[in-house]
Amino acid sequence: MTTVLDPVRLAQASSSVLALGQGSAAQLQAVQQERLSALLAHARAGSRLYRERLQGLPDDASALLALAPVHRDELMHRFADWVTDPEISLSALKAFTADPSRIGDPFLGRYLVWESSGTSGEPGIFVQDAASLAVYDALETFRRRPETGWRRLLDPMGLGERLAFVGATNGHFASQVTIERLARLQPWRASSIRSFSILQPMDKLVEALNTFAPTIIASYPTAALVLAEQAQCGALGVPLREIWTGGETLGQGARQRIEQAFGAELRNSYGASEFLAMGWECAEGRLHLNTDWLLLEPVDEQGRAVPPGQVSHSVLLTNLANHVQPLIRYALGDRVSVQTAPCACGSSLPTIEVVGRHDDILRLRARSGPVVALLPLALSTVMEEEAGVFDFQIVQRNDHTLLVRLPEQGAAGRATLARCRRALQAFTREQGAVPITVVGELGQAVPRGRSGKACRVEVRRS
C-alpha cells in the first residue's frame, strides 16, 4: 500500500534539522526569517485569500506583524481561495475523509489528509504534501530525545518494539493517519504497530492491550492515566519501556503516576493537526519549540503580544513547512508561556509551558470584587495532587456550584468525591471565592470529543 514520501526532501530536511539542533539563537532566527520570506512569497503567488490579506504590506518578513490573524472558520469558508493547489477541492476532501477505509491513503496520489476534532469550532481539514511530511518526519526522528543504552545499540531500528496507539481510530485524525503511514513505510513492522480505540469499554481495551503486549504506548495524558490505574490494580500487565504522550496538558503529578505505574519512561511532545511536531521534550524535561520551522506568537485576548513568562490567551501559529495550505498567524487557541531561562540541555530552541487548549476558565463569585477566575491547569493540579484523582470532569453550573463527574461508583466513588469536594472548596476559598457547593455524579465516563480527547473543565450554566 502506498503513502506519501519523497526521499530527497526527507534527506534535505533531516540534514537541516540535524545541523540546527544545536545551532545558535542567531542561526535559528536567520533560518526562520528566510523560510518566512519564502512562505509569504508563495502565499502571495498561490493563495487568493492571503494575496488579499497581504495587499499593501511589505514583500519581506516584516509584513508578518502587520498581518491580521486568521481563524479556522474563515479558512474553511474560503477553502478554494486558501489552498495553493487548485486541484484540491473541499467537497472532494470531505468525501475522502467521510470514508474511514481511506485513512492513510494518498489524496490525489500526492497528499496526506487529516482532520481536526472540531472541539473549538468547525472541524478543519489539513492537507500535507511530501515537503511538509519530510519536515515532520525529520523533526520526530532527530529532535525527540533518543533512547540510549544497550537496548538501542542492540536494536538500532527498533525492530524489537511493539507500538500501540491508544486514541481515536474512527476518523482521519493526525495521530491515526500517522500510525497507518508508519506501518506502510515499514511493512516489516506492520504486525508490531497497532491502533486501539479509546472509545471502547475499558475492559475490552485492557484485554486487547494485554494480548498485543506493547513495549511502547502512545496516547493522550488523560488516557495514559486511566491505563496507569488499570496497571496499578493489576488488570493491565504489559512490558512497557516507554509511554509517549501529547495533545493535552501533562502535569507533574500525572507524569509521576504514569511512570510509576508502568515502570517506564514518559516522553511528552507538543503538536496539532496544524503542525504535527511543534515541540519536543529534552532530557531536562523542558518542552522546546521547533522554531526553525514555525513561529508561535503568544497573545492576549486583544491579540497583543504577551511578554515571556506570562500565560497567553491564545497563540498565533505560522507553519513554515506547509506551502499547500499556508497557515500564517493562525489562531490556534492554545495557552502557553514562553520561558526565558536557558535550558541545561544546551539547545538554543526556546522552551514553553503549555497550559491547555480546550478546557474552559471558570469564573466564580468573589467575596470581594466581581469574580474569581480559575485556570483549568490549576484545577487539574488541585484534583491530581490534593485529591489524588486523575480521571474526572469539572462542570461549572453557576457562580457558586461545581459538578464533579467521576467514573467510580459505590463507596469508593463517594470517598473520592469527598476528597474532591474538600480540595476544591479549600482551593477556591484560598483564591477568594465565596463558599462553593460541589455536587457529584458517580459512574460517569469523562466525556470525550470525536478526536478522543477529554474535556476536563467546562462551563455549562444551568
N, C-alpha and C positions, 0 to 999 in steps of 0.2 A: 504494500500500500504506500502511496506517495505522500510527501509532505513538502513544505517549503524550506529549501536550504540552498544557499549559494556558498560553496566552499571558499571562493576567492574573497567574497565580502566578509566571511567569518574570519579568515586569516588576517585581513586588514583590521577588522575591529578588535581581534584578540591582541594583535601587535600594539595597537594604540592603548588598550586597557592595561596591558602589562607595563608599557612604557610610562604611563601616567599614574600607576598605582602608588608610587612613592614620589611623584613629581611635586615640585614646589607649588605654593599657592599662586605665584605669578604665572607659572607654566599652565596650571589648570585654568586660570582666568583667561589667558590668551587663547587657549584652545576653545574654551566655551564661547568667547566672543566671536571667534572665526566661524564656528558652527552656527551661532545665532544669526550672523550676517547671511550665511548661505541659506538658512531656513527662511528668513524674511524675504530674500530674493526669490526663492522658489514659490513661496506663498503668494507673492505679488503676481508672479507669472501664471500660476496654475489654478489659484482659488479665487473665484469671483468674490466670495464673502470677505476674504482677507484683503483683496485688492481694494475693496470699498473702505475697509477699516483703516488701511494703511495710506489711503489717499491724503496727500499733503504732508505726510510725515517724512523724515529723512530716510535716505536709502540705506543707511548703515544701522548698526545695532542700537544706536541712541534712540531709535524710534520706539523701542520696547516700552519704556516708562510712560510714553505719551499715548500708548495704545490702550483703549478701554478693555477691561476684562470681558471674556466671553463665557457663556454658560451652556450647559449641555442641551437644554431645551431649544435654545436658539440654533445651535449647530445641527441638531436633529431635524428641526423645522426647515432649515435651509441646506439640507444634506447635499443636494446636487450642486449647490454653489460652494460648498465647503471642500469637497474632495477634489483632488487634482487629477484624477484619472476619470475621464467622462464615461468609461465603460462600467464604472461601479454605480449601481442604482440601489436606492434604499428598498424598493419593492422586491428586487431580487435578493437582497441581503436578508430581508425579513422572511422570505420564503425559505431561504437556506437555513437560517437559524431556527425556524419552526420545525425542522426535521432533525430529531436527535440522532438519527442514524448517520448524519453528515458531520458529527462532531469530529474535528481534527482533519477533515478533508480540505484540500485547497479550493478556494473560491476563485473562479475564472482561471484555475490552473496555476495561480501565482500569488495568492494571498491567503493568510490565515485570518480567521474571523473569530472574535469573541464579544460577548455581550455583557453589559453590567447588570446588576440586580435590579436597579430602579428604586432602591430604598430611599433615595434623596431626590426623586423626581422621575421624569420619563427615562426608561431604560436607554442606555447608549449602545450602539453597535460600533465596534472599532476594528479596523482593517490593518493588518500588519503585512508589509512586504518583506522580501528577503533581506533588505538592508537593515530594517529595524529589528528583525528577528536575530540577525547576526550580532547586533549590539547587545540585545538582551542575553543571548547565549554566552557571549564573551564576559559580560558582567557577572552572570551567575556562575560561570566556570572559574573565573580568576579573582573575583572580589570576595565571594563568600569565603569565610575563614576555612582553609583547607585542613583536613584531618591530618594529623601527624602520627608518627609511631610505627610500630611493626606491622599493624594491620594495613596501613596504606602502602608500606613497602612491599608486602606480600601480595597485595591486591590493588595495584595502582589504578585499574579501570573500574573498580567497584563491582566486579563480576560476582562476588560472594554476597552482595547486598540484596535485600528484598524490600522494595519501596512500596508502601501503602499510602495512598492519598485518601484522606477522610474528609469529605466535603459534599458539595452539591454536584451531582453527577448527571442531572437531568436536563442540563442546558449547555449552551456554548460558552460557558464561563472560562475565564483565562486559565485558571488552575487545571480544570478538567481537559481543556484543549491541549495544554502544555504536557500533561501526563500522557495523553494519547500520542502527541507528537514525539515525545521521548521514546515511547515504545516502538514507534515506526522508525526512528533514527537508529535505534539499537535493537534490531529484531532478535538478536541472540539473547536479549534480556527481557523480551516481551512477557515471558511467563513469570518473571520476578517483579513486574511492575503492575499494580492493580489499583483501581479506584473503588471506594466503598462509600455508599450514600449515607450521609449524616442524618437523613430524614427517616431512615428505617428504625424500627424499635431497637432499643439499646441491647436487649438480649440477643437479637439477631446480628447486630453489628459486632458485638463481642465474640459471638460464635464464629462469625466469618473471619475476623482478625486472628483468632486463635488457630483456625485451620490454615490460614495463609502464612502465619508466623513471620511477620515482617521484622527486619532489623532497623528500618527507618520508617517513621510515621510523619507525614506532612499534613498539617491541618491548621485550623484557627485556634488561638489560645483557649477560647471557651470550650471547644470540642476536646482539646487536649486535656483540659482539666477534668471533664467528665470521664474521659478514658482513664485518667490517673486515678480517679475514685474507684473505677472498676478494677484497676490493678491492685489498689490498696486492699480492697475487700476480697481479693483472690479470684475474682471472676475472669479477669483478663491476664493471661500469662504469655507474653510474647518476648522474644530475645532482643529487645531494642538496644541499639547502640547510640542512636541519635533521634531527636524529635525536631522537626522543622516547623516553625510557626510563622504566621503572618496574617495580615488582613484585619486584625483587631489589636487593641491596646493590650500589651502584656505587662502586668505588674510584677514587682519583685517577689511578692508573696506567692503569686501564681506560678512563677518560674521555679521557685524552690520546691513547691509541692509537686509539680510535674516531674522535675528531675529526681526528687527523692522517691517518688512512686515507681518510676521506671528504672532508676539507677543508670540513667543515660544523660548525655549532654543535650541541652536545648540550644538551638540556633535560630534566632529570630531575624526577620527581614522586613522590609517595607516596600510595598508595591501596590499597584492598582491596575484596573483594566486600561487606564490611560497611559501607563508606563509600568511595565511588568517588574522592572528591577530598579526601583528608585533608591533603595538604601540597603546596606548590609551591616551586620554586626561583627565588630572586630574582637580580638582576643581579650580586650579590656571591657567588653560588654557594652560598648557605645555604638550607636547607630550612625553610620557615615552615609552621606548623600553622594550619589554619583554625578557630581556637578560638571564633569567633563561632557556629559550627555544630557543634562537637564538643568533648568533653572526652577527654583522653588521660592516664591516670594510670600512670606507670612504677612497677612494684612488684618486690619481690624474691621469692624462692622461697616465702616465707611469706605473700605477698600484702600486705606492708607497703610503704608509700611509700618510694621511694629519693630521695635529695637530687639537686638539679641537678648535672650533670657526671658522675654515676655511671651506668654502664650497667645497665639493668634486666634482670631475668629475664624479664619479660613486661610487657604494658601492658593496662590496662582501658579499653575504648572505650565512650563514651556518645555515641550518634548523636542529635543534637538535631533532625534534619530528618525522620526517618522515624517516623511515629506508627502505621503499619500493623503493623510488626514492631518493637516497641520494643527497642532494644539499650541496656541500662543496666548499666554496669560489666561489660561483656562481655570475657572473657579472649581477647584477640586473638593473643597469642603472640609478637609482635614484641619485639625487644630494642633499646631506644633509650636515648639520653642527651639530656636537656634542657640546652641551652646557656644560660649566664647573660649573656654579653656582648651588649649591644645591637647590632643589625645596622646597618651603614653605609647600607643602602638606605632607612632611615627608617621601616620598618614596625614597629609595636608587636607584631605577631603573633609569638609565641615561635618559636624555632628549635630544631631537633632534629637529631641524627645517628642514622640507622637502621643498626643493626649487622647485622640479618638476621632471617629469620623461620623457616626450616625446617631449616637445617643444624644438625648436632649439635656439642656441645662434646666435644672429645677429651680423655681423661684417661690420661696415660702414667705409667709407673712413674718415681718420682723418685729422684735419687741420695741425697737425704736427705729424710725425711718420706714420707707415703703416696703422693701422686700430684701430677702437674703438669697443670693444666687449660689447654688451648689453645683459644682462641676461633676460630670459623670465619673471622671477619674478619681476624684476624692471619695465619692460614694462607693465606688467599686473597691477602693483601698480599705475603707472602713468595713465593708462587708467581708472582704477577704482576710484582713489582718486582725480585726477586732471580733467579728462574729465567726470567723473560720468557715465562711460559706463562699463557694466559688461558682455555683450554678444557680442563678436567680434572675429575677426581673423586678425592678422597682418602677411602679407606675404612680405618678402624682395625680390624685383625684381632685384636690382643691388646694388652697394655700396653707392648709394645716393637716392634710391627710395623705399618707403614703400607703400604697398597697404593695405588699411583697409576695411574689409568686415563687413557690418552691416545688421541686419535683418530689420531695419526700412526703410521706404520709404517716398517719398514726402518731404514736408517742414520740418517735424520733423527729417527725416533722414539727410537732408542737414545740419540742425542745429547741430545735433550730430556729423556729420563728421567734421564740422568746429571746434568744441571743441576738437575732437581727433587730428586734424591737428595742432592746436595751442599747445596742450600739448606735442605731440611727437616732434615737431620741437624745442620747448623750452628745453625739456629734452635732446635730442641728442646734441643740441648746448652746453648745460652745460657739457655733457660728452666729449666734444672735437671733435665732428664730424663736417664735412663740412655741410653747409646748405643742408637740405634734402627736397625732394619732397614727399608729401603724397597724394596719389590718393585714390579714394574711389569706392566701389561697394555697392550700396544700394539694399535692398530687398534680401540679400543673407544669407541663413541659415548658421550658423557656421558648417563647415564640421566635421563629427564625424566618428571615426573608427568603425569597426564592433562591438566592445565592447560597443559603445555608448559614449566613452569619447571624449571630444572636443580637437582638436589640435588648440591652440590659437595663437601660434607664430611659423612661419615656414619660412624656406629659400627655395625659388623657383626662381632661377635667370632666367631672360629672355634672 
